[in-house]
Amino acid sequence: MFPTPEDLNQLADWLVPCGVTTVAMESTGVDWIPLDEILEQQGIRPCLANARHMKNVPGRRTDWHECQWLQFLHSVGLLRAAFRPEEEICAVRTLFRHRSELIQAATQHVQHMHKSLTQMNLQIHPVISDITGVTGLAIVDAILAGERDATALAKLRDSHIKADAETIRKSLVGSWRPEHLFTLRQSREFFRTYQQRIVECDLAIEQRLPKFEPRVNPAETSLPPDQKRNRAGKKRRRKNGHPNPGFDLRTEAYKLFGVDVTQVPGLEENALPLFSEVGRDMTKWPSAGHFASWLNLCPDNDISGGKTLWRGMRPVENRAGTCSAWPLPPSTTALRLWAVTCAG
């Protein structure tokens, strides 16, 4: 039986008269978050322990004695508290993580649209490369509206598309099977719904950012020149279909950090997602090496007697090390991509 909110409040009320000032908890999904918030409101410092660290200390590992073992390790100082930013940053982090999940869900429905078009032998997505662009969505919407003439569909081609109208026309000659049109319609509607939810999430993030005290006022101190514009003076366009937040990322990041971190190669759209994971107070880590180790961006070498027995990366999932404005494969971290960009 899971504890109710009333049970957790009674627990905190009982700990305060007992003189308890700190409590150790094991990180188990998101079950610890309600109790963590209640304890902080009562002035009790929670110590969120990593289960992997506890395995390195031998002792009793039964469920019955787990709480006693946690209390003993914490009392002798063998547990290190996990990093958790302040409440306002946690709120922004929740919104950014939810936004990333919405993007992943929308991407799945884009793949479903690709599948439906391929099953009807409509090979438009290899021709225009991005079906979620202006031309791709215009053609899909026209097909769902009842248009079957390949020449008329090809006329919806945007001027930025490299393929000519004839190539697009040939790719739109297929079989219009009703079951595949049905799946295409539903996938398109789901994609539109998720895009609307992403915009709403951007608005919620934009409303949260002014609550942080800015380190610089853009009205008094102008932004440095943007070094990431092309020769024509225009901002480089992204080549993926994942939407940018609906507000000025560069200005907001400049106010939060006091410097234009978007000029760091590869950082650009990832400045605010990184802020939502680690905040802007770097005093939590003694040095840059500690910060890189916490991000799981450095190897964990096993050395004995001056000889390296094993080297490799710890199997740890660190959201700050993998945070990005768009989803990345699990084996690829945004910070590693930035490092490669800087080295190149």
Phi, psi and chi 1 to 4 in degrees:
 res  aa     phi    psi   chi1   chi2   chi3   chi4
   1 MET       -  127.7  179.6  178.5  179.1      -
   2 PHE   -82.0  144.2  -70.0   97.0      -      -
   3 PRO   -68.4  141.8   24.6  -33.1      -      -
   4 THR   -85.1  165.5   62.3      -      -      -
   5 PRO   -56.2  -35.6  -26.7   34.1      -      -
   6 GLU   -64.9  -37.8 -176.5  178.6   -3.4      -
   7 ASP   -64.1  -41.1  -64.2  -26.0      -      -
   8 LEU   -66.4  -39.4  -63.0  179.8      -      -
   9 ASN   -66.2  -38.7  -74.0  -49.6      -      -
  10 GLN   -65.9  -36.2  -69.3  178.3   -3.4      -
  11 LEU   -62.8  -46.1  171.3   62.5      -      -
  12 ALA   -64.9  -39.6      -      -      -      -
  13 ASP   -64.9  -29.8  -65.9  -23.3      -      -
  14 TRP   -77.1  -33.1  176.4   75.6      -      -
  15 LEU   -71.4  -34.4  -68.7  174.1      -      -
  16 VAL   -62.3  -49.9  172.5      -      -      -
  17 PRO   -64.4  -22.6  -20.8   33.1      -      -
  18 CYS   -76.8   -4.5  -66.2      -      -      -
  19 GLY    79.1   18.7      -      -      -      -
  20 VAL   -77.1  127.7  175.9      -      -      -
  21 THR  -111.4  -16.9   58.8      -      -      -
  22 THR  -146.5  146.3  177.0      -      -      -
  23 VAL  -134.3  135.5  172.9      -      -      -
  24 ALA   -98.2  134.6      -      -      -      -
  25 MET  -134.1  151.3  -62.7 -175.1  -62.2      -
  26 GLU   -94.1  137.6 -174.2  175.9   -3.5      -
  27 SER   -74.6  112.8  175.3      -      -      -
  28 THR  -133.4   91.3   54.5      -      -      -
  29 GLY    62.6 -125.8      -      -      -      -
  30 VAL  -117.7   10.1  -64.7      -      -      -
  31 ASP   -66.9  -25.7  -62.4  -27.3      -      -
  32 TRP   -80.7  -15.8   56.6  -88.5      -      -
  33 ILE   -63.5  -46.4  -65.4 -179.6      -      -
  34 PRO   -59.6  -43.9  -23.7   34.4      -      -
  35 LEU   -66.3  -37.1 -179.5   57.6      -      -
  36 ASP   -60.1  -44.3 -177.9  -83.8      -      -
  37 GLU   -67.0  -39.2  -64.7  175.6  -10.6      -
  38 ILE   -66.3  -40.8  -67.0  175.4      -      -
  39 LEU   -65.3  -40.3  -67.7  176.2      -      -
  40 GLU   -64.5  -36.3  -72.6 -175.9  -15.0      -
  41 GLN   -65.5  -28.6  -66.6  173.0    1.1      -
  42 GLN   -88.2    1.9  -66.1  -72.0  -10.7      -
  43 GLY    81.8   14.4      -      -      -      -
  44 ILE   -97.6  129.4  -59.8  175.8      -      -
  45 ARG   -84.8  113.9 -179.6  175.5   58.3   87.0
  46 PRO   -81.1  144.0   16.0  -12.0      -      -
  47 CYS  -117.0  101.7  175.3      -      -      -
  48 LEU   -82.7  112.5 -176.7   64.4      -      -
  49 ALA   -95.9  139.6      -      -      -      -
  50 ASN   -80.8  126.7 -169.5  -22.7      -      -
  51 ALA   -61.6  -29.3      -      -      -      -
  52 ARG   -66.7  -36.3 -173.8  178.3  -60.7  -85.3
  53 HIS   -67.2  -34.8  -63.1  166.1      -      -
  54 MET   -68.9  -28.8  -64.5  174.1   53.9      -
  55 LYS   -68.6  -23.0  -68.5 -179.4 -179.7  179.0
  56 ASN   -76.7  -10.5  -62.1  -30.1      -      -
  57 VAL  -107.2  116.6 -177.4      -      -      -
  58 PRO   -68.7  148.3   25.3  -33.6      -      -
  59 GLY   166.3 -169.2      -      -      -      -
  60 ARG   -72.4  129.2  -64.2  166.8  -66.2 -179.6
  61 ARG  -121.8   25.4  -59.9  -60.7  -59.6  168.2
  62 THR   -87.0  157.7   60.8      -      -      -
  63 ASP   -63.0  -33.6  -65.7  -23.0      -      -
  64 TRP   -67.7  -38.1 -178.5 -102.1      -      -
  65 HIS   -98.2    5.9  -62.8  101.9      -      -
  66 GLU   -61.5  -45.1 -175.1   72.3   19.7      -
  67 CYS   -66.1  -38.3   59.5      -      -      -
  68 GLN   -67.0  -37.5  -60.6  177.3    5.3      -
  69 TRP   -67.7  -39.5 -176.2 -124.9      -      -
  70 LEU   -62.4  -43.8  -88.7  174.2      -      -
  71 GLN   -63.9  -39.0 -174.2  -86.3  -25.7      -
  72 PHE   -67.7  -47.4  172.4   73.9      -      -
  73 LEU   -60.7  -38.2  -65.8  178.4      -      -
  74 HIS   -70.3  -36.1 -172.8   44.0      -      -
  75 SER   -68.7  -29.3   63.3      -      -      -
  76 VAL   -98.1    6.8  -63.9      -      -      -
  77 GLY    77.2   28.3      -      -      -      -
  78 LEU   -96.8    2.1  -67.7  179.0      -      -
  79 LEU  -111.7  134.6  -68.0 -179.0      -      -
  80 ARG  -104.9  129.7  -70.1 -175.8  -61.4  174.7
  81 ALA   -72.2  137.4      -      -      -      -
  82 ALA   -71.1  152.9      -      -      -      -
  83 PHE   -74.3  132.2  168.8   74.6      -      -
  84 ARG  -143.1  118.2  179.3  170.0  169.8   82.4
  85 PRO   -70.5  175.5   25.4  -31.8      -      -
  86 GLU   -67.3  170.6   50.3  -93.7   26.2      -
  87 GLU   -60.6  -43.7 -178.0  179.3   -4.1      -
  88 GLU   -64.8  -38.5  -69.2  -62.9  -26.8      -
  89 ILE   -69.8  -35.8  -65.6 -179.6      -      -
  90 CYS   -61.4  -35.5  -72.8      -      -      -
  91 ALA   -65.9  -43.4      -      -      -      -
  92 VAL   -66.3  -38.1  177.6      -      -      -
  93 ARG   -62.0  -41.2 -178.4  176.9   63.9 -179.7
  94 THR   -59.9  -41.7  -60.7      -      -      -
  95 LEU   -68.2  -40.8  -65.3  175.3      -      -
  96 PHE   -67.2  -39.8  -95.7  106.2      -      -
  97 ARG   -66.0  -38.9  -70.1 -178.5  179.0 -179.2
  98 HIS   -65.0  -38.4  179.3   61.9      -      -
  99 ARG   -62.6  -41.3 -176.5 -179.6 -171.1  -87.0
 100 SER   -62.8  -38.7  178.4      -      -      -
 101 GLU   -67.1  -36.8  -67.0  173.2   -4.9      -
 102 LEU   -64.6  -38.8  -68.1  176.5      -      -
 103 ILE   -64.8  -41.6  -67.1  176.1      -      -
 104 GLN   -63.0  -41.5  -68.0 -179.6   -1.8      -
 105 ALA   -64.8  -40.3      -      -      -      -
 106 ALA   -65.0  -36.7      -      -      -      -
 107 THR   -63.1  -36.7  -56.8      -      -      -
 108 GLN   -61.0  -39.4  -68.2 -179.5   -8.1      -
 109 HIS   -74.2  -26.8  -65.9  -67.3      -      -
 110 VAL   -64.0  -41.5  173.6      -      -      -
 111 GLN   -64.1  -34.9  -64.3  171.8  -13.8      -
 112 HIS   -66.2  -37.3  -65.3  164.9      -      -
 113 MET   -64.9  -41.7  -72.6 -167.7  -71.9      -
 114 HIS   -57.7  -43.9  -73.8  174.1      -      -
 115 LYS   -63.9  -43.7 -179.3  179.2  178.6 -179.9
 116 SER   -64.5  -41.6  -60.5      -      -      -
 117 LEU   -65.7  -40.3  -67.6  171.8      -      -
 118 THR   -65.2  -39.6  -58.6      -      -      -
 119 GLN   -66.4  -23.1  -71.6  176.2  -40.0      -
 120 MET   -93.2    8.2  -70.0 -173.6  -66.7      -
 121 ASN    61.9   32.2 -162.3   27.0      -      -
 122 LEU  -100.1  100.3  -58.6  176.6      -      -
 123 GLN   -94.3   51.4  -56.3  -63.6  -28.2      -
 124 ILE   -80.4  -34.9 -177.9   60.8      -      -
 125 HIS   -68.2  -29.7   46.9  -77.3      -      -
 126 PRO   -70.8  -22.1  -19.3   32.7      -      -
 127 VAL   -80.9  -43.0  175.7      -      -      -
 128 ILE  -101.9   -4.0   62.3  175.8      -      -
 129 SER    67.1  -29.9   73.9      -      -      -
 130 ASP  -133.1  101.8 -175.3   10.5      -      -
 131 ILE   -74.3  -15.7 -162.7  175.7      -      -
 132 THR   -89.5    5.2   61.9      -      -      -
 133 GLY   -80.1 -172.0      -      -      -      -
 134 VAL   -62.7  -48.1  176.0      -      -      -
 135 THR   -68.7  -45.1  -59.0      -      -      -
 136 GLY   -61.7  -48.2      -      -      -      -
 137 LEU   -68.7  -33.6  -67.9 -178.8      -      -
 138 ALA   -64.3  -40.5      -      -      -      -
 139 ILE   -69.0  -43.5  -68.4  177.0      -      -
 140 VAL   -61.9  -43.5  170.3      -      -      -
 141 ASP   -64.7  -37.8  -68.7  -20.2      -      -
 142 ALA   -67.1  -39.0      -      -      -      -
 143 ILE   -62.5  -44.0  -68.2  174.7      -      -
 144 LEU   -68.6  -23.9  -64.6  176.6      -      -
 145 ALA   -80.0   -8.4      -      -      -      -
 146 GLY   114.2   -1.0      -      -      -      -
 147 GLU   -74.3  128.9 -177.7   62.1   60.5      -
 148 ARG  -123.4   -7.4  -60.5  -67.3 -179.7  -93.8
 149 ASP   -77.3  117.6 -173.2    4.8      -      -
 150 ALA   -64.0  -34.3      -      -      -      -
 151 THR   -66.9  -41.2  -57.1      -      -      -
 152 ALA   -67.3  -36.6      -      -      -      -
 153 LEU   -67.8  -36.3  -66.6  173.6      -      -
 154 ALA   -67.0  -25.0      -      -      -      -
 155 LYS   -69.7  -13.1  -67.9 -179.4  179.4  178.9
 156 LEU   -79.1    3.1  -60.4  174.7      -      -
 157 ARG   -61.8  131.3  166.9 -176.8  173.0  -88.2
 158 ASP   -79.0  154.2 -172.5   79.6      -      -
 159 SER   -67.0  -19.3   58.8      -      -      -
 160 HIS   -82.6   -9.7  -65.4   92.4      -      -
 161 ILE   -73.2  130.6  -62.3  -63.2      -      -
 162 LYS   -74.0  -34.0  -64.8 -177.9  179.1  179.6
 163 ALA   -68.9  141.1      -      -      -      -
 164 ASP   -79.3  171.7   54.4   22.5      -      -
 165 ALA   -64.2  -34.4      -      -      -      -
 166 GLU   -67.8  -40.0  179.6   61.3   20.1      -
 167 THR   -64.2  -40.8  -57.8      -      -      -
 168 ILE   -66.4  -38.9  -64.2  178.1      -      -
 169 ARG   -61.9  -42.7 -174.6 -164.6   66.0   80.2
 170 LYS   -64.8  -32.4  -68.1  180.0  180.0  179.1
 171 SER   -76.6   -9.8   66.2      -      -      -
 172 LEU  -107.3   19.5  -68.7  172.0      -      -
 173 VAL  -102.2  106.2  178.4      -      -      -
 174 GLY  -150.8 -165.5      -      -      -      -
 175 SER  -101.6  130.6   59.0      -      -      -
 176 TRP   -99.0   74.8  -50.9   98.1      -      -
 177 ARG   -78.3  134.2  -63.5 -176.5   61.4   88.2
 178 PRO   -65.0  -33.8   20.3  -31.8      -      -
 179 GLU   -68.5  -34.3   62.8  -87.4   19.3      -
 180 HIS   -76.2  -32.4  -60.9  -41.3      -      -
 181 LEU   -64.9  -35.7  -70.5  171.7      -      -
 182 PHE   -64.8  -47.0  174.8   80.4      -      -
 183 THR   -66.1  -35.2   57.7      -      -      -
 184 LEU   -63.9  -41.4  177.9   63.0      -      -
 185 ARG   -64.4  -45.5 -178.8 -178.1  -57.7  -82.7
 186 GLN   -65.2  -40.2  -74.6 -155.2  -23.8      -
 187 SER   -64.3  -38.9  -59.8      -      -      -
 188 ARG   -65.7  -40.0  175.2   67.1  178.2  100.1
 189 GLU   -67.8  -40.0  -68.3  175.2   -6.3      -
 190 PHE   -63.5  -41.9  -81.5  124.0      -      -
 191 PHE   -62.4  -42.0  178.4   74.8      -      -
 192 ARG   -63.5  -40.4 -177.5 -174.7  -66.9  109.2
 193 THR   -63.8  -43.7  -60.0      -      -      -
 194 TYR   -66.6  -35.4  -82.6  109.2      -      -
 195 GLN   -63.1  -38.9  -67.0  -61.9  102.9      -
 196 GLN   -66.3  -39.2  -64.7  172.3   -6.3      -
 197 ARG   -66.6  -34.2  -59.7  -68.8   86.8   81.2
 198 ILE   -65.7  -39.8  -68.0  173.1      -      -
 199 VAL   -63.1  -42.1  172.3      -      -      -
 200 GLU   -63.2  -37.5  -65.5  174.5   -0.2      -
 201 CYS   -65.7  -38.5 -168.5      -      -      -
 202 ASP   -61.8  -39.6  -68.5  -19.6      -      -
 203 LEU   -64.9  -39.5  -65.7  176.6      -      -
 204 ALA   -65.2  -38.4      -      -      -      -
 205 ILE   -66.4  -42.0  -65.3  174.4      -      -
 206 GLU   -62.6  -33.7 -173.6  177.9    7.7      -
 207 GLN   -73.1  -23.8  -65.8  173.0   -1.4      -
 208 ARG   -81.8  -32.3  -75.6  -81.5 -179.6  177.8
 209 LEU   -63.2  -37.5  -66.2  179.1      -      -
 210 PRO   -63.9  -12.2  -23.8   34.6      -      -
 211 LYS   -73.3  -15.6  -63.7 -176.5  178.5 -179.5
 212 PHE   -89.5  136.8  -61.4   95.9      -      -
 213 GLU   -67.9  121.9 -177.4  179.7   -2.0      -
 214 PRO   -71.6  143.7   25.1  -32.4      -      -
 215 ARG   -88.5   -9.1  -67.3 -174.6  173.3  178.5
 216 VAL  -154.1  147.4   65.5      -      -      -
 217 ASN  -101.5  109.9 -172.2   -1.1      -      -
 218 PRO   -60.1  -23.8  -19.9   31.5      -      -
 219 ALA   -69.3  -31.8      -      -      -      -
 220 GLU   -94.4  -35.7  -60.3  176.7   -3.5      -
 221 THR  -116.7  111.5  -54.8      -      -      -
 222 SER   -70.9  152.9   59.4      -      -      -
 223 LEU   -65.1  143.8  -81.9  168.0      -      -
 224 PRO   -63.1  160.8  -18.7   30.6      -      -
 225 PRO   -59.2  138.4  -21.8   32.1      -      -
 226 ASP   -76.4  116.1 -169.0   -4.3      -      -
 227 GLN   -87.7   -0.3  -56.4  -64.6  -29.4      -
 228 LYS  -104.7   21.5  -66.7 -176.1  175.7  -66.0
 229 ARG   -93.9  152.0  -65.8 -176.4  178.3  -88.0
 230 ASN   -79.1 -176.3   54.5   24.9      -      -
 231 ARG   -63.6  -27.8  -65.1 -179.3  179.0  179.0
 232 ALA   -80.1   -2.8      -      -      -      -
 233 GLY    85.3    9.6      -      -      -      -
 234 LYS  -104.5  151.6  -62.5 -178.9  179.4  179.6
 235 LYS   -67.9  137.2 -167.6   72.7  172.4  179.4
 236 ARG   -65.8  135.5  -65.4  178.8 -178.4  177.4
 237 ARG   -82.3  145.0  -59.6  177.4   60.9 -171.5
 238 ARG   -77.5  146.8  -67.2 -176.7   59.2  179.6
 239 LYS   -99.8    8.2  -65.3 -176.3  178.6 -179.4
 240 ASN  -115.8  165.9   53.9   71.2      -      -
 241 GLY   -90.7    7.1      -      -      -      -
 242 HIS   -81.7  131.7  -56.5  -59.1      -      -
 243 PRO   -76.0  147.0   28.0  -34.0      -      -
 244 ASN   -81.0  156.2  -75.7  -40.8      -      -
 245 PRO   -57.1  149.5  -26.4   34.7      -      -
 246 GLY   -81.1   26.0      -      -      -      -
 247 PHE  -137.6  173.1   50.3   88.4      -      -
 248 ASP   -75.7  100.9 -168.7   -7.4      -      -
 249 LEU   -62.8  -41.6  -89.7  171.9      -      -
 250 ARG   -65.0  -43.9 -173.9  166.7  177.1 -116.5
 251 THR   -67.0  -42.9  -58.1      -      -      -
 252 GLU   -65.5  -41.4  -65.6  -62.5  -26.8      -
 253 ALA   -66.6  -34.6      -      -      -      -
 254 TYR   -65.2  -38.8 -176.4   54.4      -      -
 255 LYS   -70.3  -36.1  -69.1 -169.0  -64.1 -176.2
 256 LEU   -74.7  -42.6  -69.8  172.4      -      -
 257 PHE   -95.9  -20.8  -68.2   99.8      -      -
 258 GLY    84.2   -7.3      -      -      -      -
 259 VAL  -135.4  159.6  -66.7      -      -      -
 260 ASP   -85.0   82.4 -170.3    9.2      -      -
 261 VAL   -71.6  -14.1  -65.5      -      -      -
 262 THR   -70.1  -12.3   60.2      -      -      -
 263 GLN   -82.5   -8.3  -62.7  -55.5  -60.4      -
 264 VAL   -68.0  127.9  177.7      -      -      -
 265 PRO   -55.9  124.3  -24.7   33.3      -      -
 266 GLY    89.6  -13.8      -      -      -      -
 267 LEU   -77.8  -56.5 -161.4   54.0      -      -
 268 GLU    26.6 -102.0  -60.6  173.2  -12.1      -
 269 GLU   -73.0   -9.4  -57.5   93.6   -3.9      -
 270 ASN   -96.1    4.7  -57.4  -60.5      -      -
 271 ALA   -64.8  -48.8      -      -      -      -
 272 LEU   -71.6  -39.7  -70.2 -177.0      -      -
 273 PRO   -58.8  -37.3  -27.8   35.2      -      -
 274 LEU   -67.9  -38.7 -176.1   62.2      -      -
 275 PHE   -61.8  -38.1  166.3   77.6      -      -
 276 SER   -68.9  -20.3   68.4      -      -      -
 277 GLU   -93.5  -38.8  -66.4  -66.9  -23.6      -
 278 VAL  -119.3  -10.4  -59.1      -      -      -
 279 GLY    74.9 -153.5      -      -      -      -
 280 ARG  -129.6    8.5   53.4 -176.4  178.5  179.2
 281 ASP   -98.8  100.2 -177.9   12.6      -      -
 282 MET   -87.3    3.0  -64.8  -68.3  105.4      -
 283 THR   -72.6   -7.7   59.5      -      -      -
 284 LYS   -65.7  -21.9  -57.2  -71.8 -174.4  179.4
 285 TRP  -116.8  132.2  -63.3  -88.4      -      -
 286 PRO   -62.0  -33.0  -21.5   31.8      -      -
 287 SER  -151.3  173.3   64.6      -      -      -
 288 ALA   -65.7  -31.2      -      -      -      -
 289 GLY   -65.6  -40.3      -      -      -      -
 290 HIS   -64.1  -39.3  -71.0   81.0      -      -
 291 PHE   -65.7  -42.7 -176.2   56.3      -      -
 292 ALA   -65.0  -36.1      -      -      -      -
 293 SER   -67.8  -40.1  176.5      -      -      -
 294 TRP   -65.3  -34.2  177.8   77.0      -      -
 295 LEU   -74.4   -7.7  -68.0  171.3      -      -
 296 ASN    62.2   42.5 -165.6   33.3      -      -
 297 LEU  -109.1    5.9  -63.1  177.2      -      -
 298 CYS  -127.5  151.1   57.9      -      -      -
 299 PRO   -70.8  152.5   24.8  -33.4      -      -
 300 ASP  -106.9   93.1 -175.7   16.7      -      -
 301 ASN   -85.8  137.9  -61.7  -27.4      -      -
 302 ASP  -101.1  105.7 -174.3    6.8      -      -
 303 ILE  -115.3  131.8  -58.1  176.3      -      -
 304 SER  -138.2  123.5  177.1      -      -      -
 305 GLY    64.2   31.2      -      -      -      -
 306 GLY    77.5    4.9      -      -      -      -
 307 LYS  -114.5  132.2 -178.2  179.2  179.4 -179.1
 308 THR   -79.2  113.0  -57.7      -      -      -
 309 LEU   -86.7  -32.1  -56.5  178.6      -      -
 310 TRP  -156.4  143.8  175.4   86.9      -      -
 311 ARG  -141.3  144.3   64.1  178.8   57.5 -175.9
 312 GLY   166.8 -178.0      -      -      -      -
 313 MET   -94.5  140.9  -57.6  -62.1  -64.1      -
 314 ARG   -68.3  141.8  -62.0 -172.5  -54.6  -86.0
 315 PRO   -76.8   70.9   28.5  -34.2      -      -
 316 VAL  -122.8  135.1  177.7      -      -      -
 317 GLU   -98.0  107.6  -75.3  -69.1  -23.7      -
 318 ASN  -112.3  115.5 -171.3  -60.3      -      -
 319 ARG   -65.3  -31.4  -70.6  179.9  179.6  -93.8
 320 ALA   -68.3  -34.8      -      -      -      -
 321 GLY   -74.9  -21.4      -      -      -      -
 322 THR  -112.1    5.4   58.9      -      -      -
 323 CYS   -66.5  143.4   72.7      -      -      -
 324 SER  -161.0  158.4  176.6      -      -      -
 325 ALA   -71.1  -17.2      -      -      -      -
 326 TRP  -136.1  154.9   61.9   91.1      -      -
 327 PRO   -63.3  140.4  -21.2   32.7      -      -
 328 LEU  -120.3  158.7  -67.3  171.8      -      -
 329 PRO   -60.0  150.4  -22.2   31.3      -      -
 330 PRO   -57.7  -32.4  -23.0   33.4      -      -
 331 SER   -82.7   -3.3   59.2      -      -      -
 332 THR  -118.0  122.9  -54.1      -      -      -
 333 THR  -106.0  149.1   65.5      -      -      -
 334 ALA   -62.8  -40.9      -      -      -      -
 335 LEU   -65.5  -33.9  -68.6  177.3      -      -
 336 ARG   -66.8  -38.3  -68.9 -165.9 -176.7  100.8
 337 LEU   -63.9  -40.0  -66.5  178.0      -      -
 338 TRP   -64.1  -40.6  -55.9  -22.9      -      -
 339 ALA   -62.8  -41.6      -      -      -      -
 340 VAL   -63.7  -39.3  171.9      -      -      -
 341 THR   -63.6  -42.7  -56.1      -      -      -
 342 CYS   -65.9  -39.0  -65.3      -      -      -
 343 ALA   -68.8  -31.6      -      -      -      -
 344 GLY   -75.5      -      -      -      -      -
